[in-house]
Amino acid sequence: MLLLPGALVLPLSALSAVDSVQFSDTFRRRVHVGTGVILPGANPQLTSEEGMHHIFANQKAVVHGN
């Protein structure tokens, strides 16, 4: 049974490597400033946007946002 989770992870990681996202060099310096959730069925016009959305800001946005 211990091998089953590992067997499931390998194919998923292989699939995600194909569609990898290119992040900017400064991405790791951004800070989390908020989270929003659009619940399933809350609004029919937002069906494609359902789920959790995290908002990050770079240094310029954090300093000028106050």
GUBALUM-45594 format. One record per residue (C-alpha): residue number from 1; residue in three letters; x negated, y negated, z. Coordinates in Angstrom, 2 decimals. Each point is the difference from the previous one (the first is absolute). Layout:
NODE, num, residuo, xx, yy, zz
NODE, NUM, ALA, X, Y, Z
...
***
This chain:
NODE, num, residuo, xx, yy, zz
NODE, 1, MET, 0.00, 0.00, 0.00
NODE, 2, LEU, -2.89, -2.41, 0.57
NODE, 3, LEU, -0.99, 0.19, -3.67
NODE, 4, LEU, 3.42, -1.05, -1.25
NODE, 5, PRO, -0.25, -3.72, 0.92
NODE, 6, GLY, -3.46, -0.19, -1.60
NODE, 7, ALA, 1.33, 1.65, -3.14
NODE, 8, LEU, 2.76, -2.58, -0.23
NODE, 9, VAL, -2.33, -2.96, 0.51
NODE, 10, LEU, -2.47, 0.87, -2.73
NODE, 11, PRO, 2.42, -0.23, -2.93
NODE, 12, LEU, 1.49, -3.25, 1.34
NODE, 13, SER, -3.42, -1.61, 0.37
NODE, 14, ALA, -0.92, 1.11, -3.50
NODE, 15, LEU, 3.13, -1.69, -1.36
NODE, 16, SER, -0.65, -3.24, 1.86
NODE, 17, ALA, -3.55, -0.17, -1.35
NODE, 18, VAL, 1.39, -0.23, -3.53
NODE, 19, ASP, 2.11, -3.06, 0.83
NODE, 20, SER, -2.48, -1.72, 2.32
NODE, 21, VAL, 0.47, -3.69, 0.75
NODE, 22, GLN, -2.83, -2.49, -0.56
NODE, 23, PHE, -0.34, -2.25, 3.06
NODE, 24, SER, -1.92, -3.27, 0.03
NODE, 25, ASP, -3.32, -0.25, 1.86
NODE, 26, THR, 1.64, -2.13, 2.70
NODE, 27, PHE, 2.94, 2.34, 0.64
NODE, 28, ARG, -1.47, 1.41, 3.24
NODE, 29, ARG, -0.22, -3.51, 1.49
NODE, 30, ARG, 3.71, -0.68, -0.36
NODE, 31, VAL, 2.22, 0.12, 3.07
NODE, 32, HIS, 3.46, 1.48, 0.43
NODE, 33, VAL, 2.49, -2.84, 0.51
NODE, 34, GLY, 3.35, 1.73, -0.29
NODE, 35, THR, 2.10, 3.01, -0.92
NODE, 36, GLY, 3.41, 0.15, -1.61
NODE, 37, VAL, 2.33, 2.95, -0.44
NODE, 38, ILE, 2.69, 0.38, -2.62
NODE, 39, LEU, 2.24, 2.84, 1.12
NODE, 40, PRO, 1.41, 2.49, -2.51
NODE, 41, GLY, 3.45, -1.10, -1.17
NODE, 42, ALA, -0.26, -3.44, 1.62
NODE, 43, ASN, 0.35, -1.79, -3.33
NODE, 44, PRO, 0.59, 1.68, -3.39
NODE, 45, GLN, -2.10, -2.68, -1.74
NODE, 46, LEU, -3.03, 0.91, 2.14
NODE, 47, THR, 0.01, 3.77, -0.62
NODE, 48, SER, -3.44, -0.08, -1.63
NODE, 49, GLU, -1.42, -2.00, 2.91
NODE, 50, GLU, 1.22, 2.23, 2.86
NODE, 51, GLY, -2.55, 0.89, 2.64
NODE, 52, MET, -2.59, -1.69, 2.16
NODE, 53, HIS, -1.98, -2.98, -1.32
NODE, 54, HIS, -3.15, -1.27, 1.72
NODE, 55, ILE, -1.17, -3.56, -0.54
NODE, 56, PHE, -3.70, -0.85, 0.19
NODE, 57, ALA, -1.68, -3.42, -0.16
NODE, 58, ASN, -3.52, -1.10, -0.83
NODE, 59, GLN, -1.97, -2.48, 2.11
NODE, 60, LYS, 1.23, -3.05, -1.97
NODE, 61, ALA, 3.65, 0.93, 0.53
NODE, 62, VAL, -0.51, 0.64, 3.73
NODE, 63, VAL, -1.79, -3.32, 0.63
NODE, 64, HIS, 2.42, -2.11, -2.06
NODE, 65, GLY, 3.10, 1.86, 1.19
NODE, 66, ASN, -0.04, -1.51, 3.50
***
